[in-house]
Amino acid sequence: MLKLKLFKTMDTVERLIASKLLQINAIKLQPDVPFTWASGWKSPIYCDNRKTLSYHDVRTAIKTALTNLVTTHFPAATAIAGVATGAIAHGALVADALELPFVYIRAKPKDHGLETMIEGELRLDAKVVVVEDLVSTGGSSLKVVQDLRAFGCKVLGMVAIFTHGFPIVDQRFKEANVPLYTLSNYNAVVEEALRIEYIYDDDMVILNEWRKDPANWSPK
């Protein structure tokens, strides 16, 4: 079983993964030139964890840390499910490390062939852990849980690389009875970005304003 011995505490994990995501620009912070998310939200932060797959050391650290989360919090897991498309590769890596079956869940069924939503072989009595690359508001992530439960599986919980840590996420996951564990988060990234002078104290004014009401925030 893979173990990342450098990870002494969860705080260490958060900071190490935050550092790696910033180093390869998987996470970008642009307080003065914000991004537009698919939801239409304006944001000073953008996360693209697909980039991590191109860097062996980052990919391996994430694989090992996610695997550790599963073995620590969900030792009864009998299958791993990845969320399409961003978490397919990471989910497969975790399943391989754990020697468990792997499936991935489409955002919507195929419009041809078997019109499947779940790709792969999954037992109806499977105890599944979902692997996600990014949890923003939690809506799309929890839809995967609903799809798996509708299929007949028991979802033990979810592990993810990164979360923005919005309060609505905690509420939604609690209501859905889905334990969520993430490798890193917004606060850890901002702290690391300040430490390496990727951003400065003046940038924190904008970042803090965004965090107060991200859905309605707009750059001035």
TAGI-V448359 format. One record per pair of residues at least 24 apart in sequence whose C-alpha atoms are under 10 Angstrom apart, sorted by the first residue. I is the first residue (numbers start at 0). GAP is how many residues later the second one is. D is the distance in Angstrom with one decimal. If there is no record, write none. Layout:
i=I gap=GAP d=D
i=I gap=GAP d=D
//
This chain:
i=0 gap=63 d=9.3
i=0 gap=66 d=8.8
i=0 gap=67 d=8.9
i=0 gap=70 d=9.2
i=0 gap=96 d=7.1
i=0 gap=97 d=7.1
i=0 gap=98 d=9.5
i=1 gap=61 d=9.1
i=1 gap=62 d=6.1
i=1 gap=63 d=8.8
i=1 gap=65 d=7.4
i=1 gap=66 d=7.5
i=1 gap=69 d=9.9
i=1 gap=92 d=9.9
i=1 gap=95 d=7.0
i=1 gap=96 d=8.5
i=2 gap=58 d=9.9
i=2 gap=61 d=6.3
i=2 gap=62 d=7.7
i=2 gap=64 d=8.1
i=2 gap=65 d=6.5
i=2 gap=68 d=9.9
i=3 gap=56 d=9.7
i=3 gap=57 d=7.5
i=3 gap=58 d=9.7
i=3 gap=59 d=9.7
i=3 gap=60 d=6.1
i=3 gap=61 d=6.5
i=3 gap=62 d=10.0
i=3 gap=63 d=9.4
i=3 gap=64 d=7.7
i=4 gap=59 d=9.9
i=4 gap=60 d=9.8
i=6 gap=58 d=8.2
i=6 gap=61 d=9.9
i=9 gap=172 d=9.6
i=9 gap=173 d=7.9
i=9 gap=174 d=8.9
i=10 gap=172 d=9.3
i=10 gap=173 d=8.7
i=10 gap=177 d=8.5
i=11 gap=171 d=9.7
i=11 gap=172 d=9.6
i=11 gap=176 d=9.8
i=12 gap=48 d=9.6
i=12 gap=49 d=9.7
i=12 gap=52 d=7.7
i=12 gap=169 d=9.5
i=12 gap=170 d=6.2
i=12 gap=171 d=7.0
i=12 gap=175 d=9.7
i=13 gap=147 d=9.5
i=13 gap=148 d=9.1
i=13 gap=168 d=8.4
i=13 gap=169 d=5.5
i=13 gap=170 d=4.2
i=13 gap=171 d=6.8
i=13 gap=172 d=9.6
i=13 gap=173 d=9.2
i=13 gap=174 d=6.0
i=13 gap=175 d=8.1
i=13 gap=178 d=9.7
i=14 gap=168 d=9.0
i=14 gap=169 d=7.1
i=14 gap=170 d=9.0
i=14 gap=172 d=9.5
i=14 gap=173 d=5.7
i=14 gap=174 d=7.2
i=14 gap=175 d=9.9
i=14 gap=176 d=8.3
i=14 gap=177 d=6.7
i=15 gap=45 d=9.2
i=15 gap=167 d=9.1
i=15 gap=168 d=8.4
i=15 gap=172 d=9.1
i=15 gap=173 d=9.5
i=15 gap=176 d=8.9
i=16 gap=41 d=8.1
i=16 gap=44 d=7.9
i=16 gap=45 d=7.5
i=16 gap=48 d=9.1
i=16 gap=144 d=8.3
i=16 gap=145 d=8.9
i=16 gap=166 d=6.8
i=16 gap=167 d=6.1
i=16 gap=168 d=9.1
i=16 gap=171 d=8.9
i=16 gap=172 d=8.6
i=16 gap=175 d=9.9
i=17 gap=143 d=9.6
i=17 gap=144 d=8.7
i=17 gap=165 d=8.5
i=17 gap=166 d=6.0
i=17 gap=167 d=7.5
i=17 gap=168 d=8.6
i=17 gap=169 d=9.4
i=17 gap=170 d=6.2
i=17 gap=171 d=4.9
i=17 gap=172 d=8.6
i=17 gap=173 d=8.9
i=17 gap=174 d=6.7
i=17 gap=175 d=8.5
i=18 gap=165 d=9.7
i=18 gap=169 d=8.8
i=18 gap=170 d=7.2
i=18 gap=171 d=10.0
i=18 gap=172 d=9.7
i=18 gap=173 d=6.3
i=18 gap=174 d=7.9
i=18 gap=176 d=9.9
i=18 gap=177 d=9.0
i=19 gap=32 d=8.7
i=19 gap=35 d=9.9
i=19 gap=37 d=9.0
i=19 gap=38 d=6.4
i=19 gap=39 d=9.8
i=19 gap=41 d=9.1
i=19 gap=42 d=9.6
i=19 gap=169 d=9.8
i=20 gap=26 d=8.6
i=20 gap=27 d=9.0
i=20 gap=28 d=7.8
i=20 gap=30 d=8.7
i=20 gap=31 d=7.4
i=20 gap=37 d=8.0
i=20 gap=140 d=9.8
i=20 gap=141 d=9.5
i=20 gap=163 d=9.4
i=20 gap=168 d=8.4
i=21 gap=25 d=9.6
i=21 gap=167 d=7.6
i=21 gap=168 d=9.8
i=21 gap=170 d=8.4
i=21 gap=171 d=7.5
i=21 gap=174 d=9.8
i=21 gap=176 d=8.7
i=22 gap=35 d=9.8
i=22 gap=170 d=9.8
i=22 gap=175 d=9.9
i=23 gap=25 d=9.8
i=23 gap=27 d=7.5
i=23 gap=28 d=7.5
i=23 gap=30 d=9.5
i=23 gap=31 d=8.3
i=23 gap=34 d=8.8
i=24 gap=24 d=9.2
i=24 gap=26 d=7.8
i=24 gap=27 d=9.1
i=25 gap=24 d=7.5
i=25 gap=25 d=5.6
i=25 gap=26 d=6.7
i=26 gap=24 d=9.3
i=26 gap=135 d=9.7
i=26 gap=159 d=10.0
i=26 gap=162 d=8.4
i=27 gap=161 d=9.8
i=27 gap=165 d=9.7
i=27 gap=170 d=9.5
i=28 gap=160 d=9.3
i=28 gap=161 d=8.6
i=28 gap=164 d=8.5
i=28 gap=169 d=8.2
i=28 gap=170 d=7.7
i=28 gap=174 d=9.5
i=28 gap=178 d=9.2
i=29 gap=168 d=9.8
i=29 gap=169 d=8.6
i=29 gap=173 d=8.8
i=29 gap=176 d=9.8
i=29 gap=177 d=9.3
i=30 gap=168 d=8.7
i=30 gap=171 d=9.7
i=30 gap=172 d=6.2
i=30 gap=173 d=8.3
i=30 gap=174 d=9.1
i=30 gap=175 d=6.1
i=30 gap=176 d=6.6
i=30 gap=179 d=9.3
i=30 gap=188 d=8.4
i=31 gap=171 d=8.1
i=31 gap=174 d=8.1
i=31 gap=175 d=9.9
i=31 gap=187 d=7.7
i=31 gap=188 d=8.9
i=32 gap=186 d=8.1
i=33 gap=184 d=8.7
i=33 gap=185 d=7.2
i=38 gap=176 d=9.1
i=39 gap=175 d=8.6
i=39 gap=176 d=9.9
i=40 gap=173 d=7.1
i=40 gap=174 d=5.7
i=40 gap=175 d=7.3
i=40 gap=176 d=7.7
i=40 gap=177 d=8.4
i=41 gap=168 d=8.8
i=41 gap=172 d=7.5
i=41 gap=173 d=7.7
i=41 gap=174 d=8.1
i=41 gap=175 d=6.6
i=41 gap=176 d=6.0
i=41 gap=177 d=7.7
i=42 gap=164 d=8.8
i=42 gap=167 d=7.2
i=42 gap=168 d=9.3
i=42 gap=171 d=7.2
i=42 gap=172 d=8.9
i=42 gap=173 d=10.0
i=42 gap=174 d=7.8
i=42 gap=175 d=8.0
i=42 gap=176 d=8.5
i=43 gap=159 d=9.8
i=43 gap=162 d=8.1
i=43 gap=163 d=6.9
i=43 gap=166 d=7.7
i=43 gap=167 d=9.8
i=43 gap=170 d=9.7
i=43 gap=174 d=9.8
i=43 gap=175 d=8.8
i=44 gap=119 d=9.3
i=44 gap=141 d=9.0
i=44 gap=144 d=10.0
i=44 gap=145 d=9.8
i=44 gap=162 d=8.7
i=44 gap=165 d=9.7
i=46 gap=86 d=9.5
i=46 gap=87 d=7.7
i=46 gap=89 d=9.9
i=46 gap=115 d=8.4
i=46 gap=116 d=9.5
i=46 gap=117 d=9.5
i=47 gap=38 d=8.5
i=47 gap=85 d=8.7
i=47 gap=86 d=8.4
i=47 gap=114 d=10.0
i=48 gap=37 d=7.2
i=48 gap=38 d=8.6
i=48 gap=41 d=9.7
i=48 gap=84 d=6.3
i=48 gap=85 d=7.5
i=48 gap=112 d=7.9
i=48 gap=113 d=8.5
i=49 gap=35 d=9.1
i=49 gap=36 d=6.1
i=49 gap=37 d=8.1
i=49 gap=38 d=9.8
i=49 gap=39 d=8.8
i=49 gap=40 d=9.1
i=49 gap=83 d=8.2
i=50 gap=35 d=9.9
i=51 gap=38 d=9.4
i=52 gap=36 d=7.9
i=52 gap=37 d=8.1
i=58 gap=30 d=9.8
i=58 gap=31 d=8.1
i=58 gap=34 d=9.1
i=59 gap=30 d=9.7
i=59 gap=33 d=8.9
i=61 gap=28 d=8.0
i=61 gap=31 d=9.5
i=61 gap=32 d=9.2
i=61 gap=98 d=9.6
i=61 gap=99 d=7.3
i=61 gap=121 d=8.0
i=62 gap=26 d=9.8
i=62 gap=27 d=6.6
i=62 gap=28 d=8.4
i=62 gap=29 d=9.4
i=62 gap=30 d=6.2
i=62 gap=31 d=5.8
i=62 gap=32 d=9.5
i=62 gap=33 d=9.7
i=62 gap=34 d=8.1
i=62 gap=98 d=9.5
i=63 gap=29 d=9.0
i=63 gap=30 d=7.6
i=63 gap=33 d=8.1
i=64 gap=29 d=9.3
i=64 gap=94 d=9.9
i=64 gap=96 d=9.0
i=64 gap=117 d=9.6
i=64 gap=118 d=7.2
i=65 gap=24 d=8.7
i=65 gap=25 d=8.9
i=65 gap=27 d=9.5
i=65 gap=28 d=6.8
i=65 gap=65 d=8.3
i=65 gap=93 d=6.7
i=65 gap=94 d=7.4
i=65 gap=95 d=7.6
i=65 gap=115 d=9.1
i=65 gap=116 d=8.2
i=65 gap=117 d=7.2
i=66 gap=24 d=9.5
i=66 gap=26 d=8.8
i=66 gap=27 d=5.5
i=66 gap=28 d=8.2
i=66 gap=29 d=9.7
i=66 gap=30 d=7.1
i=66 gap=31 d=7.2
i=66 gap=64 d=10.0
i=66 gap=92 d=9.1
i=67 gap=26 d=9.3
i=67 gap=30 d=9.7
i=68 gap=89 d=9.5
i=68 gap=90 d=7.0
i=68 gap=91 d=9.4
i=68 gap=112 d=7.2
i=68 gap=113 d=8.3
i=68 gap=114 d=8.5
i=69 gap=24 d=8.7
i=69 gap=25 d=10.0
i=69 gap=28 d=9.0
i=69 gap=59 d=7.4
i=69 gap=60 d=9.6
i=69 gap=61 d=9.4
i=69 gap=86 d=9.8
i=69 gap=87 d=9.0
i=69 gap=88 d=8.6
i=69 gap=89 d=7.3
i=69 gap=111 d=9.0
i=70 gap=27 d=8.5
i=72 gap=56 d=10.0
i=72 gap=83 d=9.1
i=72 gap=84 d=8.7
i=72 gap=85 d=9.8
i=72 gap=86 d=9.6
i=72 gap=106 d=9.1
i=72 gap=107 d=9.8
i=72 gap=108 d=8.6
i=73 gap=53 d=9.3
i=73 gap=54 d=9.0
i=73 gap=55 d=7.4
i=73 gap=82 d=6.7
i=73 gap=83 d=7.5
i=73 gap=84 d=9.3
i=73 gap=85 d=9.9
i=73 gap=105 d=9.7
i=74 gap=54 d=9.9
i=74 gap=81 d=9.6
i=75 gap=50 d=10.0
i=75 gap=51 d=7.1
i=75 gap=52 d=8.9
i=75 gap=53 d=9.5
i=75 gap=80 d=8.4
i=76 gap=49 d=7.9
i=76 gap=50 d=5.1
i=76 gap=51 d=5.7
i=76 gap=52 d=6.4
i=76 gap=77 d=9.5
i=76 gap=78 d=8.9
i=76 gap=79 d=7.2
i=76 gap=80 d=9.4
i=77 gap=24 d=9.5
i=77 gap=44 d=9.8
i=77 gap=45 d=9.4
i=77 gap=47 d=9.1
i=77 gap=48 d=5.9
i=77 gap=49 d=5.1
i=77 gap=50 d=6.2
i=77 gap=51 d=8.2
i=77 gap=76 d=10.0
i=77 gap=78 d=9.9
i=78 gap=24 d=7.9
i=78 gap=42 d=9.9
i=78 gap=43 d=7.7
i=78 gap=44 d=8.8
i=78 gap=47 d=6.3
i=78 gap=48 d=6.1
i=78 gap=49 d=4.9
i=78 gap=50 d=6.6
i=78 gap=51 d=8.7
i=78 gap=74 d=9.8
i=78 gap=76 d=9.6
i=79 gap=24 d=8.3
i=79 gap=42 d=9.5
i=79 gap=46 d=9.3
i=79 gap=47 d=8.5
i=79 gap=48 d=5.5
i=79 gap=49 d=5.1
i=79 gap=50 d=5.9
i=79 gap=51 d=7.1
i=79 gap=75 d=9.8
i=79 gap=78 d=9.7
i=80 gap=24 d=6.9
i=80 gap=37 d=9.0
i=80 gap=38 d=9.4
i=80 gap=39 d=9.5
i=80 gap=41 d=9.3
i=80 gap=47 d=6.7
i=80 gap=48 d=6.2
i=80 gap=49 d=4.7
i=80 gap=50 d=6.0
i=80 gap=51 d=8.8
i=80 gap=63 d=9.0
i=80 gap=64 d=9.6
i=80 gap=67 d=9.0
i=80 gap=74 d=9.6
i=80 gap=77 d=9.3
i=81 gap=24 d=9.2
i=81 gap=36 d=9.9
i=81 gap=37 d=9.9
i=81 gap=47 d=8.7
i=81 gap=48 d=5.8
i=81 gap=49 d=4.9
i=81 gap=50 d=6.3
i=81 gap=51 d=8.8
i=81 gap=62 d=9.1
i=81 gap=76 d=9.8
i=81 gap=77 d=10.0
i=82 gap=24 d=8.1
i=82 gap=35 d=10.0
i=82 gap=47 d=7.3
i=82 gap=48 d=6.4
i=82 gap=49 d=5.6
i=82 gap=50 d=7.8
i=82 gap=51 d=9.7
i=82 gap=57 d=9.0
i=82 gap=58 d=7.4
i=82 gap=60 d=9.9
i=82 gap=61 d=7.1
i=82 gap=62 d=9.8
i=83 gap=24 d=9.8
i=83 gap=35 d=10.0
i=83 gap=47 d=9.8
i=83 gap=48 d=8.6
i=83 gap=49 d=9.5
i=83 gap=57 d=9.9
i=83 gap=60 d=9.4
i=84 gap=47 d=9.4
i=84 gap=48 d=9.1
i=85 gap=45 d=9.7
i=85 gap=46 d=7.4
i=85 gap=47 d=5.9
i=85 gap=48 d=8.1
i=86 gap=43 d=9.3
i=86 gap=44 d=6.3
i=86 gap=45 d=5.1
i=86 gap=46 d=5.0
i=86 gap=47 d=8.3
i=86 gap=73 d=8.6
i=86 gap=74 d=9.1
i=87 gap=43 d=8.1
i=87 gap=44 d=8.3
i=87 gap=45 d=8.8
i=88 gap=42 d=9.7
i=88 gap=44 d=9.7
i=89 gap=41 d=7.4
i=89 gap=42 d=8.1
i=89 gap=43 d=7.7
i=89 gap=70 d=9.6
i=89 gap=71 d=9.3
i=90 gap=38 d=9.5
i=90 gap=39 d=7.9
i=90 gap=40 d=5.4
i=90 gap=41 d=7.6
i=90 gap=42 d=8.9
i=90 gap=68 d=9.6
i=90 gap=69 d=9.7
i=91 gap=39 d=9.1
i=93 gap=37 d=8.4
i=94 gap=34 d=9.8
i=94 gap=36 d=9.7
i=100 gap=25 d=9.6
i=100 gap=27 d=9.6
i=101 gap=26 d=9.4
i=101 gap=27 d=10.0
i=101 gap=28 d=10.0
i=102 gap=25 d=9.8
i=102 gap=27 d=9.6
i=103 gap=26 d=9.0
i=103 gap=27 d=9.3
i=103 gap=40 d=9.4
i=104 gap=25 d=9.5
i=104 gap=38 d=9.7
i=104 gap=39 d=6.6
i=104 gap=40 d=9.4
i=104 gap=42 d=8.1
i=104 gap=43 d=8.4
i=105 gap=38 d=8.2
i=105 gap=41 d=9.5
i=106 gap=33 d=8.0
i=106 gap=34 d=9.7
i=106 gap=36 d=8.4
i=106 gap=37 d=7.8
i=106 gap=40 d=9.7
i=107 gap=36 d=10.0
i=107 gap=39 d=10.0
i=116 gap=27 d=9.7
i=116 gap=30 d=8.0
i=116 gap=31 d=9.4
i=116 gap=34 d=9.7
i=117 gap=26 d=9.5
i=117 gap=29 d=8.3
i=117 gap=30 d=8.1
i=117 gap=33 d=8.8
i=121 gap=26 d=9.6
i=121 gap=29 d=9.2
i=121 gap=30 d=9.7
i=121 gap=31 d=8.4
i=122 gap=28 d=9.3
i=122 gap=29 d=8.5
i=122 gap=30 d=7.5
i=123 gap=24 d=9.3
i=123 gap=25 d=9.4
i=123 gap=26 d=10.0
i=123 gap=27 d=6.9
i=123 gap=28 d=5.1
i=123 gap=29 d=5.3
i=123 gap=30 d=8.5
i=124 gap=26 d=9.6
i=124 gap=27 d=6.8
i=124 gap=28 d=5.4
i=124 gap=29 d=6.9
i=125 gap=26 d=8.2
i=125 gap=27 d=5.3
i=125 gap=28 d=6.3
i=125 gap=29 d=8.3
i=125 gap=30 d=9.8
i=126 gap=25 d=9.9
i=126 gap=26 d=6.3
i=126 gap=27 d=4.9
i=126 gap=28 d=5.8
i=126 gap=29 d=6.3
i=126 gap=30 d=9.4
i=127 gap=25 d=6.9
i=127 gap=26 d=6.1
i=127 gap=27 d=4.8
i=127 gap=28 d=5.8
i=127 gap=29 d=7.4
i=127 gap=30 d=8.8
i=128 gap=25 d=8.9
i=128 gap=26 d=6.0
i=128 gap=27 d=5.6
i=128 gap=28 d=5.3
i=128 gap=29 d=5.5
i=128 gap=30 d=7.4
i=128 gap=49 d=10.0
i=128 gap=50 d=9.9
i=129 gap=25 d=7.5
i=129 gap=26 d=8.2
i=129 gap=27 d=6.4
i=129 gap=28 d=4.6
i=129 gap=29 d=6.3
i=129 gap=30 d=8.3
i=129 gap=50 d=9.5
i=130 gap=26 d=9.0
i=130 gap=27 d=5.9
i=130 gap=28 d=5.1
i=130 gap=29 d=5.7
i=130 gap=30 d=8.5
i=130 gap=50 d=9.9
i=130 gap=51 d=9.8
i=131 gap=26 d=7.2
i=131 gap=27 d=6.2
i=131 gap=28 d=4.5
i=131 gap=29 d=6.8
i=131 gap=30 d=8.5
i=131 gap=31 d=9.8
i=131 gap=50 d=9.1
i=132 gap=26 d=8.4
i=132 gap=27 d=5.2
i=132 gap=28 d=5.0
i=132 gap=29 d=6.5
i=132 gap=30 d=8.7
i=132 gap=49 d=9.2
i=132 gap=50 d=9.9
i=133 gap=25 d=9.6
i=133 gap=26 d=6.2
i=133 gap=27 d=6.1
i=133 gap=28 d=5.0
i=133 gap=29 d=5.8
i=133 gap=30 d=8.3
i=133 gap=48 d=9.0
i=133 gap=50 d=10.0
i=133 gap=51 d=9.6
i=134 gap=24 d=9.6
i=134 gap=25 d=7.1
i=134 gap=26 d=8.3
i=134 gap=27 d=6.4
i=134 gap=28 d=4.7
i=134 gap=29 d=6.9
i=134 gap=30 d=8.2
i=134 gap=31 d=9.3
i=134 gap=34 d=8.0
i=134 gap=45 d=9.6
i=134 gap=47 d=8.8
i=134 gap=50 d=9.5
i=135 gap=26 d=8.6
i=135 gap=27 d=5.9
i=135 gap=28 d=5.7
i=135 gap=29 d=7.4
i=135 gap=30 d=7.2
i=135 gap=32 d=9.4
i=135 gap=33 d=7.5
i=136 gap=26 d=8.8
i=136 gap=27 d=8.2
i=136 gap=28 d=8.5
i=136 gap=29 d=6.8
i=136 gap=30 d=8.8
i=136 gap=31 d=6.6
i=136 gap=32 d=5.5
i=136 gap=33 d=9.3
i=136 gap=35 d=8.6
i=137 gap=25 d=9.2
i=137 gap=27 d=9.9
i=137 gap=28 d=9.1
i=137 gap=30 d=8.0
i=137 gap=31 d=5.5
i=137 gap=32 d=8.7
i=137 gap=33 d=9.6
i=137 gap=34 d=7.0
i=137 gap=35 d=7.6
i=138 gap=29 d=9.9
i=138 gap=30 d=8.4
i=138 gap=33 d=8.1
i=138 gap=34 d=9.5
i=140 gap=32 d=9.5
i=141 gap=27 d=9.9
i=141 gap=30 d=8.3
i=141 gap=31 d=7.5
i=141 gap=34 d=7.7
i=141 gap=36 d=8.4
i=144 gap=31 d=8.8
i=144 gap=33 d=8.3
i=145 gap=30 d=9.0
i=154 gap=24 d=9.5
i=155 gap=24 d=9.6
i=156 gap=24 d=8.2
i=157 gap=24 d=8.4
i=158 gap=24 d=7.9
i=159 gap=24 d=8.4
i=159 gap=25 d=9.9
i=160 gap=24 d=8.3
i=161 gap=24 d=7.8
i=161 gap=27 d=9.6
i=162 gap=24 d=9.5
i=163 gap=24 d=10.0
i=163 gap=25 d=9.6
i=163 gap=47 d=9.3
i=164 gap=46 d=9.6
i=165 gap=45 d=8.2
i=165 gap=46 d=9.6
i=165 gap=47 d=9.8
i=165 gap=48 d=9.0
i=185 gap=25 d=9.8
//
